[in-house]
Amino acid sequence: MIEERDFPIGVAHAVLGGPVEVPTLDGGKTKVSVPEGSQPGTILRVRGQGFPHLQGKQRGDLHVLLRVVIPSKINAEQKRLFEQLGKTLPVPDLKDKDKTLFDRMKDILG
């Protein structure tokens, strides 16, 4: 059986990646590696840390749902750093996001 847990991480952690400790069902903690460039809603799988199977001693997987927390208030230095970073990052291209498969094929074939 699969258990899913929400896990909040900061913007910097989502961008840079790295290890985090997530709570397990039995009250312990386990280390999980957040991949660099993780997007909100990314699901990480931790094998063998979910619910126990009804028959047998094996356990299912624990799914960790990353919730990227955007700060609602930042100080002047943080604002300056975000503005500086924003100038160096590419603008995301979302124009193809809502295209259907047929529209994409039409673009490819001309």
C-alpha positions in Angstrom: 0.0 0.0 0.0 1.2 3.5 -0.7 1.2 6.4 1.8 1.5 10.0 0.6 2.9 12.8 2.8 3.0 16.5 2.0 6.5 17.9 2.7 7.2 21.7 2.6 10.5 22.9 1.2 11.8 26.4 0.6 12.4 27.9 -2.9 16.2 27.6 -2.5 16.0 24.0 -1.6 13.8 23.3 -4.6 16.2 25.0 -6.9 19.5 23.7 -5.5 18.2 20.2 -4.3 19.8 18.2 -1.5 19.0 15.9 1.3 16.0 16.3 3.7 14.7 14.2 6.5 11.1 13.2 6.1 8.9 11.7 8.8 7.9 8.1 8.4 4.7 6.3 9.5 6.4 4.7 12.5 7.4 8.1 13.9 11.0 7.9 12.7 12.7 9.8 9.9 14.4 8.9 6.7 16.7 10.8 4.4 15.5 11.6 0.9 17.4 13.5 -1.8 15.5 16.3 -3.4 16.6 16.6 -7.0 18.0 19.9 -8.2 15.3 22.0 -10.0 12.4 20.2 -8.3 9.0 21.7 -9.2 6.0 22.1 -6.9 4.1 18.9 -6.7 7.1 16.6 -7.4 6.6 13.2 -5.8 9.5 11.4 -4.4 9.2 7.7 -3.6 10.7 6.1 -0.6 10.6 2.3 -1.0 9.6 0.2 2.0 8.4 3.1 4.2 4.7 3.0 3.5 1.9 1.0 5.0 2.6 -2.6 5.9 1.1 -5.2 3.5 -1.9 -7.1 5.0 -0.2 -10.4 4.5 3.5 -10.6 5.0 6.2 -8.4 6.5 6.8 -6.2 3.6 5.8 -2.5 3.5 4.6 -0.4 0.6 6.2 2.8 -0.5 6.0 6.3 1.0 5.3 9.0 -1.5 6.6 12.5 -0.5 4.8 15.3 -2.2 7.0 18.4 -2.4 5.2 21.6 -1.5 7.4 24.6 -2.4 6.7 27.3 0.0 7.1 30.9 -1.4 7.8 33.4 1.3 5.1 36.0 1.7 7.4 38.6 3.3 11.1 39.1 2.6 13.5 41.8 3.8 15.2 44.3 1.6 18.4 42.2 1.1 16.4 39.2 0.1 14.3 41.3 -2.3 17.5 42.7 -3.9 18.9 39.1 -4.3 15.7 37.8 -5.9 15.7 40.8 -8.3 19.3 40.1 -9.2 18.6 36.4 -9.7 15.5 37.2 -11.7 17.6 39.1 -14.2 19.8 36.0 -14.9 17.0 33.4 -15.2 15.4 32.6 -18.5 11.7 33.5 -18.9 9.7 30.3 -18.9 8.0 29.5 -22.3 4.4 28.3 -21.6 3.0 28.9 -25.0 3.2 25.2 -25.9 1.9 24.0 -22.5 -1.8 24.2 -23.6 -1.4 22.9 -27.1 -3.0 19.6 -28.0 -1.1 16.7 -29.5 -2.7 17.5 -32.9 -1.5 21.1 -32.7 2.0 20.0 -31.9 2.0 17.6 -34.8 0.7 20.3 -37.1 3.6 22.5 -36.0 6.2 19.8 -36.6 4.8 18.7 -40.0 4.2 22.3 -41.2 
